[in-house]
Amino acid sequence: MTKSQLIEALAKAEGITLKAAELAVNVTFASMEKALIQGDRVEIRGFGSFKVKEYEGYKGRNPKTGELIEVKPKRLPFFKVGKELKERVDSDSP
């Protein structure tokens, strides 16, 4: 499902305009993004949680040339699926 498909589904389910649904989706995503940037955790009960993981820098190799390179420390978003969603997806699989 793409963002535009999510907006269409929300508009249809709630009987609102596409513009209102787009605003709701954009505000939701922006709020989640802001929380993650600030280092907060975002939890959606029954769905899962998002948090930021911090990775240390390390020395790696360029696989093409074998040259030693320095990989800088980084912060990346991480999603952990919730138990309920995991069970629903698993039970509905073919």
N, C-alpha and C positions, 0 to 999 in steps of 0.2 A: 504494500500500500504506500502510495506517495503522499506527500503533504497535501497536494491538491485533491486527491481522492479522500483524504481525511476530512478536509474542509467540506467537500460535497456531501459526505456521509453525515456530518454534523448538521449541516443545513437541512438535509432531508429528514433526519431523525427528529430534530427539534422544530421544524417548520419555520426556520428563520432564513434570512437572505444570505446569499453567498458572502456578501461583504461583512455581515455580522459574524458569520461562522469563521471567516478568515481572520477577523480581529481577535476572536476568542482563541483560536489556535496560535496565532502569533504572540499574543500576550502570555499564553501558557508556556510556550517554548522560550520566550525571552526571559520569563521569570525563572525557569529552570536553569537556563544558561547563566543568568546573573548569580544564582545561588551557587552553582558549581565554580564559577570564577572566584567567588569569595571563599571557596573551600568548604562550603556547606554540603550536606548530603541531601538528596531529593528522594523521598520514598513515596511510592504510590501503592498503597495496600492492595494486595491481591495481584499486582502486576510485577513489581520489582523495584529496585533502587539504583540510583546513580550516585557515584562518588568520584572524587578525583584521586588517582593514584600517582604517587611521586616515584620516579625512577632515578636512580643514581647514574652519574656519568660513568663511562667505562672506555677502555681502549678496545677497538674492534679492527677488523680488516675489511678492506674493499674486496669483495669476492672476485671482481674482475681482474684487478691488478695485484692483489695481495698486499697492497700498501697499508701500513698501520695508520689508523685514523682515530681521532678523539671524538667519542660520542658524548654530547653534552647532556647534563641532567634534564629531565623533562617531566611535565605534569600532563597526564592524559585522563580523559573521562573514562569511567568503567561502569558497565551495567551488570547488575546481578539479578537474574530472573527470580521472581517470587515463587514460593512453593505452590500456591494455588494455580498460577499460570502454567507452571511446569507440568502440573498434574493434568490440567485441562488440555494442554497441547498433546501430551503423551497419550491420554485416553482417546483423543479424537484422531490419532494417526491411523493411516490405513493398514 
